[in-house]
């Protein structure tokens, strides 16, 4: 006997049914979650990437990031970015 769930047959053992029976290949085995980067790191990396992509043109980089030129200037100061960093 088998049960079909999402078009994938699940074999049901013969004999009395055990409500806790789950085939070994169907047991949920979560993988370790990768560490999450702090928002500051992600934001800094996005700004560096945008500035690099637009040859350090702050106006174009800010527009691509959806922020104002004033905001990108303040973020550059906040993260201490220099031309060597980009």
Buried (B, 14 or more C-beta within 10 A) or exposed (E): EEEEEEEEEBEEEEEEEEEEEEEEEEEEEEEEEEEEEEEEEEBBEBBBBBBEEBEEEBEBBBBBBEBEEEEBEEBBEEBEBEEEEB
